[in-house]
Amino acid sequence: MPDPRRTAAGGTPTAQGARQDALERARAYSPFLRESAQSLPELAEIFVSMGSDAAIAAALQARGETVDAELRRQRAGVALTVALGDLAGELSFEQATRHLSDFADEAIERAVEVAIAERVPGAAAQGIAVIALGKLGSRELNYSSDVDLLLLFDPEVMPKRERDDHSEAAVRVGRRMVELLQKRTADGYVARVDLRLRPSPEVTPIVLPINAAISHYESSALAWERAAFIRARVCAGDRRLGEQFLKAIQPFVWRRSLDFGVIEEVREISARIRDHYAQGARLGPGYDLKRGRGGIREVEFFAQVQQMIHGGRDPSVRAPATLDALRVLADGDHIPRETANALAQTYVLLRTIEHRVQMVGDAQTHLLPLDREALDDVARLHGLPSGTDLIDQLVPHVDCAERLFNSLAPDREGRLSSDPDVLVDELKELGFADPSVAVKRISDWRSGRARSLRSSAARTAFEAMLPALLREIASGPDPDHAVNRLADIVERLSSGINLYRLLEARPQLARHLALMLTYAPPLADMLTRRPDLLDGLIDESSFALPPEPGPMAKLLSAAMRGESYDRALDRARRIIAERRFALGVQLIAGHADPLDVAMGYSNVAEGTIVAMADLAAAEFEKSHGRIDGGELMILALGRLGGRALTHASDLDIIYVYDAPEGAMSDGKKPLSATDYYNRLANRVTAAISVPTAAGPLYDVDTRLRPQGSEGMLAVSREGFLAYQRNEAWTWEHMALCRARPIYGSPGARKRLRTEICDVLEARGDAGKTRSDAARMRDEMARHKAPSGPLDIKLGPGGLVDLEFAVHTLQLVSGKGLDPRLEHAIGQLATDGLIDASFDADLRLLSRMLVVMRLVAPGSNEPPEKSRALVAALCGHDGWDSLLAAHGEARQRIATLWKSVRDAQ
């Protein structure tokens, strides 16, 4: 909020007028600032005439006979000049707190140096690190605040006297540092030091060995300690040592698996604070700006809870400062922008009024005065007429912060009854026409048959989320089926507490889970194996389609960087599973067109191949080196080549390599080019396909390579092209119509694609091509009959007939040689070789295939109760409408294929 300004004749504020007004308010309403201005008149004059920056710079030039005196005189000057700049509106809240924090950093650094040098003259300030926590850690220090510090030492490095015990020497240095900062002398003090945030402060020394500290945070730290370390940074001493510690405890602070239990723990902390400070909990005279309801602490906790929930998966939200945290949480769509803005405004106002209260007497207080006259003085220092006006200004902001903080955890009322008769009625109210199956399952779960419900915390979280989930299940077409699928998850999980807490904290996820249980068996199966997959659906950013293959590969490579090979494979599998799972949820929830989801599946797969090939190549090179002038290329074929994968698609690929004749690798174990690239190709296939502890990834099919399963896994470019020109069958060239180089240098991929097109354009014998294609299609029909009238691929007029027709036209004409079928149809239509309307038929059948692979895996006909959803996802009002459109498309495609195969 801008402070009032002294104005010039025309009514416009003047800088000097605003400064003079600030100085007068300080003298009138703040005894501490009045005395400071009297004792440091030169700084007050510089402030009025030259501004805040000049005054603060002058304050930092103060000198003293000793370090103690010098730091205290500098602190007195900084306290005066920052306060005046704040009151004049020249310094924003963030600028004021940064100046205070920067001075504290410098003072602590000098105190550490002096404490070490006094004990071991000439020794460098190493082996002891100062970790700033709290508001100093986030560089938003209060006007009159403690500095929360954690002191660590490394016994191998810290300077000490010859006979000193390491721990005793470290404690002596720590005590001297604290004395230099907080001992009051004739010149005042520098900073009050609080070391109580260290582990078990009642029994541990004030300076901890770094290994003992790491062990504590890895094994037995509490939720509030996680929150504290969001704002941790090295502020003084041995920075290498401090950074080593902070890096080691990163997994403790930022947990990859979402833990919504942190909400409950933080709420309990807040409740204890509210109870302890009950007198100042409600807004009015005596209100506790820090700990009261809707106060500073609750705004900070709101941001920190969101950071702890999301920060393990999204490093962008790990900002230490509260305002920065709110901003990046909104940028990442983790909280609404209006929520972030409202809390930011509240935080700045509360912190600013807190500063006014502290400026009155340089006291570490957060309370609005109970005395009305004293409250009026605080208000007037701020530039308001009275304390009543100050309270009125705070009311909407405090109410907003309290409401938002209270919204963190859902209402725990409304649990389902343990009485079976009452439970039946409750389930009917939720929407179950016949609740018998649900009643039996719930009774089984409560009887202790489910491993995931054996702890009291898990049972509490489960019971809290169950009503909302069952309400969503009851609204679906087959509640009994969904409840039975839920039983598979509940009874197979070894621990379900995080899943249940997540569903409790994010009720909208209940709808997505109900959809999976009702309509998508593959997603339910994935969730049974990895319940943390639901973590990725907690906000709207989950429903953005994956990036293109290049950025996707970079994302995966960055996630695997620095890990061992096996851990990198696990890490990649987790990320890829999350992406594929999210795509499936997007599909059944109607968030994306099935064709866009198919493209998303393809982009994830292609990015995976590139990242895994790079990873495998780097690992392979450790033993076998590289081949100068050689490289591996990967061709995508089939639906991968056409960028139209489904949830269940295999990856059809061919490995091709290029290398100088007679080339050998330059590693410890050199190999010829043939052996090198075949072994590397095998390594890449394993990286993509072999299950690890994190689960399976993709099935890879390499049988489309020259000579099929009997041929070498990787073939030279010359050998591949010679085979395609001289030996390949027509069906191999049809497969090659969808070949797309996806791995290798850009130049090599472009050249290989051009050479493939040259091969396909040179076929020439149209009659033989049609005859071979017809014979192949008949042979396929005999050996792989359609499973029913809704076999989207194999039945008459299905996708296979359309692919055969398009590929035959491509080979006969040498035109439209684009691996994406929709693009090929468009190009062939431009040349008058096919009707453009077949693009719509392709899109309809492709949508149906993508949806059916998820809704009806292993079958070509969806369950009756899923048909309305399938129709809607394919763009039709009902199942009958979809069937009619499907039949018409199949008839047109069957006619097209017949005309293409029989043409002369």
Summary of the structure (lengths in Angstrom):
residues: 904
radius of gyration: 34.9
end to end distance: 83.3
largest distance: 108.6
contacts: 3135
relative contact order: 0.05
helix: 62%
strand: 7%
